Amino acid sequence: MSSRNLTAAHRSLAFGTRLRVTNKHNGRSVVVRINDRGPFIRGRVLDLSRAAAQDIGMVSSGTAKVCYEVVASK
């Protein structure tokens, strides 16, 4: 496994749950592990680590429309 932190925050999914997150703008996807709670900004569902955001090409924009699916749950 990579030493980069491919993680995300979600309000209710169990810690350790793995999600495939896909950027709707460019189709790039990444698998992340839920390790935190949040985001606490209205209208946002996930908060990705910087490494995960880089992988799907959303660092410069800061936010992106994404879709996600659970690939493994705890």
C-alpha positions as CSV (number, residue, x, y, z in Angstrom):
1,M,0.0,0.0,0.0
2,S,1.1,3.5,-0.7
3,S,2.5,5.6,2.1
4,R,0.2,8.5,0.9
5,N,-2.9,9.0,3.0
6,L,-5.9,8.3,0.7
7,T,-8.5,9.1,3.3
8,A,-11.7,11.0,3.7
9,A,-14.2,12.3,6.3
10,H,-17.9,11.5,6.3
11,R,-20.6,12.3,8.9
12,S,-21.9,8.8,9.4
13,L,-20.1,6.0,7.6
14,A,-18.1,3.7,9.8
15,F,-14.4,4.3,10.2
16,G,-12.5,2.0,8.0
17,T,-15.2,2.0,5.2
18,R,-13.6,2.2,1.8
19,L,-15.2,4.3,-0.9
20,R,-14.5,4.7,-4.6
21,V,-14.8,8.5,-5.2
22,T,-15.2,9.7,-8.9
23,N,-14.8,13.3,-10.0
24,K,-17.8,13.9,-12.3
25,H,-16.0,16.5,-14.3
26,N,-13.1,14.3,-15.5
27,G,-14.0,10.7,-14.6
28,R,-10.9,10.1,-12.5
29,S,-11.4,8.0,-9.4
30,V,-9.7,7.0,-6.2
31,V,-10.4,4.6,-3.4
32,V,-10.3,6.2,0.1
33,R,-10.7,5.0,3.6
34,I,-13.0,6.9,6.1
35,N,-10.9,8.0,9.1
36,D,-12.6,11.2,10.3
37,R,-16.0,12.9,10.8
38,G,-17.1,15.8,8.7
39,P,-17.3,17.9,6.6
40,F,-19.3,20.4,8.7
41,I,-20.1,22.7,5.8
42,R,-23.7,22.6,4.5
43,G,-24.0,20.9,1.1
44,R,-20.8,18.9,1.4
45,V,-20.8,15.1,1.9
46,L,-17.1,14.2,1.8
47,D,-13.9,15.8,2.8
48,L,-10.9,14.2,0.9
49,S,-7.3,14.2,2.0
50,R,-5.0,16.3,-0.2
51,A,-3.5,13.2,-1.7
52,A,-6.9,11.8,-2.7
53,A,-7.9,15.2,-4.1
54,Q,-4.7,15.3,-6.2
55,D,-5.5,11.8,-7.6
56,I,-8.9,12.9,-8.9
57,G,-7.7,16.3,-10.1
58,M,-9.6,18.6,-7.7
59,V,-6.8,20.3,-5.7
60,S,-6.8,23.6,-7.7
61,S,-10.6,23.9,-7.6
62,G,-10.9,23.0,-3.9
63,T,-14.3,21.4,-4.4
64,A,-15.8,19.2,-7.1
65,K,-19.0,17.3,-7.8
66,V,-18.3,13.7,-7.2
67,C,-20.1,10.4,-6.9
68,Y,-19.1,7.7,-4.5
69,E,-19.8,4.0,-3.8
70,V,-18.9,1.8,-0.9
71,V,-16.4,-0.9,-2.0
72,A,-15.8,-2.4,1.5
73,S,-17.4,-1.7,4.8
74,K,-16.4,-2.4,8.4
